[in-house]
Amino acid sequence: MTDCLDSWAVLRWLEGEEPSASRVEAALPGRPVMSWVNLGEVCYIVERKAGEGQAHRVVGELRHQLTLDLPSATRILEAAHIKARYPMAYADAFAVATALGHHATLLTGDPEIIDGDPGWPVADLRP
């Protein structure tokens, strides 16, 4: 099964936080899928913490390691449906919709996603 990353997983990987970092690192050779929405979330968080230059470097590097999903109208409406039914951030709903759309396991430690629907294929990366 394919892996899908959300911003939570990528940010922990960038920080070297275990066990998340090792699990994401192991997934990268398989070019896991990630929504452009979630990559945008990584970008703004890195920019706030480390500056615009570092944010652009991170995005540039990740673009070569990931299969990036540009949300279609269908994916956007799927994310909206998930957001309407579950108490999670809109970007998190894109991560779930992207994972479901690619029949992928979502690698995350975000409690809003993990505690959402047990039907979602999720790998909990929390320590």
RODO-91607 format. One record per residue (C-alpha): residue number from 0; x, y, z. Coordinates in nm, 3 decimals, always signed. Example, Ala and Ser with C-alpha at 12.3 -4.5 7.8 and 13.67 -1.06 7.14 Angstrom:
<nodes>
{node 0,{+1.230,-0.450,+0.780}} {node 1,{+1.367,-0.106,+0.714}} 
</nodes>
This chain:
<nodes>
{node 0,{+0.000,+0.000,+0.000}} {node 1,{+0.114,+0.353,-0.078}} {node 2,{+0.202,+0.599,+0.198}} {node 3,{+0.057,+0.949,+0.227}} {node 4,{+0.212,+1.224,+0.439}} {node 5,{+0.044,+1.510,+0.617}} {node 6,{+0.216,+1.823,+0.742}} {node 7,{+0.243,+1.682,+1.097}} {node 8,{+0.458,+1.393,+0.972}} {node 9,{+0.681,+1.611,+0.753}} {node 10,{+0.737,+1.869,+1.026}} {node 11,{+0.839,+1.599,+1.277}} {node 12,{+1.073,+1.454,+1.014}} {node 13,{+1.232,+1.796,+0.959}} {node 14,{+1.276,+1.830,+1.336}} {node 15,{+1.427,+1.480,+1.366}} {node 16,{+1.162,+1.376,+1.618}} {node 17,{+1.139,+1.001,+1.667}} {node 18,{+0.976,+0.770,+1.588}} {node 19,{+0.822,+0.993,+1.320}} {node 20,{+1.148,+1.089,+1.150}} {node 21,{+1.258,+0.730,+1.089}} {node 22,{+0.917,+0.624,+0.956}} {node 23,{+0.898,+0.918,+0.714}} {node 24,{+1.259,+0.861,+0.605}} {node 25,{+1.175,+0.496,+0.532}} {node 26,{+0.875,+0.603,+0.322}} {node 27,{+1.061,+0.858,+0.106}} {node 28,{+1.223,+0.614,-0.141}} {node 29,{+0.869,+0.507,-0.237}} {node 30,{+0.773,+0.869,-0.321}} {node 31,{+0.478,+0.897,-0.082}} {node 32,{+0.185,+1.110,-0.189}} {node 33,{+0.109,+1.445,-0.027}} {node 34,{-0.150,+1.710,-0.104}} {node 35,{-0.019,+2.046,-0.225}} {node 36,{-0.241,+2.194,+0.046}} {node 37,{-0.043,+2.011,+0.312}} {node 38,{+0.289,+2.104,+0.152}} {node 39,{+0.171,+2.466,+0.162}} {node 40,{+0.106,+2.421,+0.532}} {node 41,{+0.462,+2.294,+0.581}} {node 42,{+0.590,+2.592,+0.384}} {node 43,{+0.421,+2.858,+0.596}} {node 44,{+0.518,+2.690,+0.924}} {node 45,{+0.885,+2.662,+0.819}} {node 46,{+0.879,+3.024,+0.699}} {node 47,{+0.745,+3.142,+1.036}} {node 48,{+1.015,+2.948,+1.224}} {node 49,{+1.317,+2.973,+0.995}} {node 50,{+1.248,+3.231,+0.726}} {node 51,{+1.133,+3.243,+0.368}} {node 52,{+1.459,+3.113,+0.222}} {node 53,{+1.452,+2.799,+0.434}} {node 54,{+1.085,+2.743,+0.350}} {node 55,{+1.163,+2.757,-0.022}} {node 56,{+1.457,+2.516,+0.021}} {node 57,{+1.239,+2.267,+0.209}} {node 58,{+0.963,+2.282,-0.054}} {node 59,{+1.220,+2.247,-0.334}} {node 60,{+1.371,+1.937,-0.175}} {node 61,{+1.034,+1.780,-0.099}} {node 62,{+0.907,+1.832,-0.453}} {node 63,{+1.169,+1.577,-0.567}} {node 64,{+1.089,+1.324,-0.293}} {node 65,{+0.709,+1.322,-0.302}} {node 66,{+0.426,+1.255,-0.540}} {node 67,{+0.234,+1.579,-0.502}} {node 68,{-0.143,+1.577,-0.544}} {node 69,{-0.289,+1.897,-0.687}} {node 70,{-0.647,+1.886,-0.560}} {node 71,{-0.915,+1.854,-0.823}} {node 72,{-1.267,+1.984,-0.776}} {node 73,{-1.366,+1.634,-0.664}} {node 74,{-1.086,+1.617,-0.406}} {node 75,{-1.178,+1.965,-0.275}} {node 76,{-1.540,+1.858,-0.226}} {node 77,{-1.428,+1.532,-0.060}} {node 78,{-1.216,+1.734,+0.184}} {node 79,{-1.510,+1.967,+0.249}} {node 80,{-1.732,+1.665,+0.322}} {node 81,{-1.476,+1.525,+0.567}} {node 82,{-1.438,+1.865,+0.735}} {node 83,{-1.816,+1.895,+0.768}} {node 84,{-1.843,+1.557,+0.941}} {node 85,{-1.533,+1.555,+1.162}} {node 86,{-1.377,+1.816,+1.394}} {node 87,{-1.046,+1.871,+1.218}} {node 88,{-0.862,+2.147,+1.037}} {node 89,{-0.944,+2.192,+0.669}} {node 90,{-0.584,+2.108,+0.571}} {node 91,{-0.615,+1.784,+0.771}} {node 92,{-0.927,+1.700,+0.572}} {node 93,{-0.717,+1.732,+0.254}} {node 94,{-0.463,+1.488,+0.396}} {node 95,{-0.740,+1.236,+0.469}} {node 96,{-0.908,+1.290,+0.130}} {node 97,{-0.573,+1.251,-0.048}} {node 98,{-0.493,+0.929,+0.138}} {node 99,{-0.836,+0.787,+0.061}} {node 100,{-0.816,+0.894,-0.302}} {node 101,{-0.482,+0.717,-0.347}} {node 102,{-0.573,+0.412,-0.136}} {node 103,{-0.281,+0.507,+0.085}} {node 104,{-0.197,+0.482,+0.453}} {node 105,{-0.180,+0.829,+0.607}} {node 106,{+0.134,+0.872,+0.817}} {node 107,{+0.051,+1.119,+1.094}} {node 108,{+0.047,+1.183,+1.463}} {node 109,{-0.228,+1.441,+1.448}} {node 110,{-0.491,+1.343,+1.706}} {node 111,{-0.772,+1.506,+1.506}} {node 112,{-0.703,+1.264,+1.222}} {node 113,{-0.617,+0.958,+1.429}} {node 114,{-0.923,+0.994,+1.651}} {node 115,{-1.152,+1.067,+1.353}} {node 116,{-1.283,+0.764,+1.170}} {node 117,{-1.137,+0.417,+1.230}} {node 118,{-1.204,+0.339,+0.863}} {node 119,{-0.921,+0.570,+0.758}} {node 120,{-0.595,+0.387,+0.695}} {node 121,{-0.366,+0.565,+0.943}} {node 122,{-0.022,+0.491,+1.084}} {node 123,{+0.020,+0.666,+1.420}} {node 124,{+0.367,+0.822,+1.436}} {node 125,{+0.345,+0.955,+1.787}} {node 126,{+0.600,+0.836,+2.044}} 
</nodes>
